[in-house]
């Protein structure tokens, strides 16, 4: 493995009492909706849509990065503070509100896995870089909210993964030490944040 964030690390754990679980790419395949929203955004601002698989590779570091990468790939790189970026950002979020959950799918075994973790007495939190407003509709659509004590989204704190802040906030809410909490995710962002916590 070339990415140091993904190399195995030996850690001496206290008994695990809780689990922080990522959303996109871990519980749900949300790429179809994110790609559709990004492509609608591009059309809305006068750019040519991208291949959905290409947009899918931009997912994982939050909506702001997805928007910036999509604009750049469509030939219009923009700084996050520019008026054009702000317009594109507004269009992306409007489109995603309309599309959120329509083509997403829950991965096989997720509901059973969450129920099993709960059955073992573990506390669960969803810790995602997705803005909170988009998590609720997905949880309702796929009946996942019942498994989680709370959600920490990409806009819940001033920092997002790979910063350890979201995981440390989950530990604080549970009154647990980080060594008592396991993190489950699908990206280097998750691994980097968990190890830093």
N, C-alpha and C positions, 0 to 999 in steps of 0.2 A: 504494500500500500504506500503510495507516494504522499498522500495527504497526512501530515502529522496528527491532525485532529481525529483521524480514524484508526490510528495505530492502537493496539491493545495496551492498556495500562493496568497495572496491579494496584488495587485499592483495598484497604482493610475497612470493611463496612461495619457499622453498628447494625443491629437488626433493622431491616427495611420496614417502614411503617406507612409509607405513602409513595405514590407514583405520579410524576408529571408527564403528560402525554401530549405530543404535538398533534395538530389536526391535519393540515394539508399534506398528503403523501404518506400519512401514518394511519389515520382513521378513515379518511376519505380520499378518493381520487377526484379532486376538484379542478383539475387542469382543463377539462372541456369547457366549463363555465368561465374560468379565468381567461382562457384563450379567446373565447367568443366575445367577452367583454372588451378585451384588449383590441381585437380586430374591429369591433364596432366603434371603439374610440378612434382608431386610426382613420376609418372612413369618415367619421364625424368631423375630424380636423383636416380632411382633404388628402389623406395619405392612403397608400395601397396596403390592403391587409396582408398579413404574413401567414405562412404555413403554421397551422395549429401546433405541430410538433416543435417548431422553432420557438414559438411563444412559450410552450411548456417548459423549455429549458431555462426560461427567465424566471420561473416561479421558485420561491423558497426563501427569498430575502425580504419579503414584504411587498406591498402594492407599489410603493414609491419606486423601488428598483425595477419591478415589472414594467411600470409605465415608462421609465427612462430607457430601459433596454429595448422596449418595443418601438419607441420613437426613434432611437438610434438605428435600429435594424431597418426601419422603414425610410431611412435617409434624412431624418430630422433630429439629430442629437440636440438636446436642450438642457440647460442648467435647471435645477429644481426650482429656482425662484423666478424663472422667466414667465412672462405673460402667456406665451404659447404652452409651456409646460402646465401652468395653472389651468388653462382651458382643457388641455388633454386630460389632466387629473380629474377635473369635474366630470368630463364625459365618461371616463373609465368608471368612476364610482356610480354615476347614474345608470350606466349599462349593467354594471355588476349587480346593483340592487334589483334590477329587473330579471337577471339571469341566474342569480345565486341559488344553487341547488337543483336547477332544472335538468342538467345533464350529469351532475356529480353522482358518484356511486360509492357506497360504503364497501370497504374491502371485506372479503370473505372472512368470517370468524371474529370480526371486531366486537360485535355485541356479546357473543359468547365469552370472548376473552375478557372484556370489561366486567361482565357478570362474575367470572371466575376470580378476578382480582378482588372485587368487592366481597365475594364469598370468603376470601382469605383474610378479611378484616382490614384490607388496605384502603387508605384514603386515596382519592383520585382527583386530580386537577387537570384541566386542559390548558396548556401553556403554548400559545401560538403567536406568530407574528401577524396573523390576520386581524384586522380591526374588529372589535367586539360586536359591532352592529351586524356583522355578517355571520357570526358564530351561532347566535340564537336561532335564526331560521334554519340553518343546517341541522342543528341539534334537534329541533322540532320535527323537521322532515324525516330524519333518520332515527328518531326516538333515542337519542344519546344523552340528553341532558340529565336523565335520572341517574346516570352512573357517576356524575361528577359533583364534587363539593362546590367548585367554583371554576371560573375561567379567567385567565389573564391573557389579554389580547395585545396586539402590537401597539395599541393606543392607550393601554391601561397605565403605563408608566412612561417616564421620559426616555427610557432605553428599551431596546428590543434585543432578542437573541441575535448575534452571539454574545452579547453582554450577559453576565450572570444574573443581572437584576431581576428578571422575571422568575427565575428559579428561586432566588433568595427571598423574593416576596412570597412565593408559595410556602416556603419553609416558615417564614414569619407568621403567616396566617394559620398554619397548623401548629405553631410552637414546636417545631422539630428542627434538629440539626441537619445540615445538608447531607451528612453521612447516613442519615436515616431515610433519605428520599432517593428514589431511582428515577432517571429520566429516560423516556422512550421517544425516539424521533427517527427521521429519515435523512438528515442532512448533517453536514459539517457544522452548521450553525448550532444544531442541537448538542452535538458532542462538545464543541468549544464552550458553549454556555454552561453545560453541566459540569465539565471539568473545572472551569473557573469558579463555579459555585462551590 
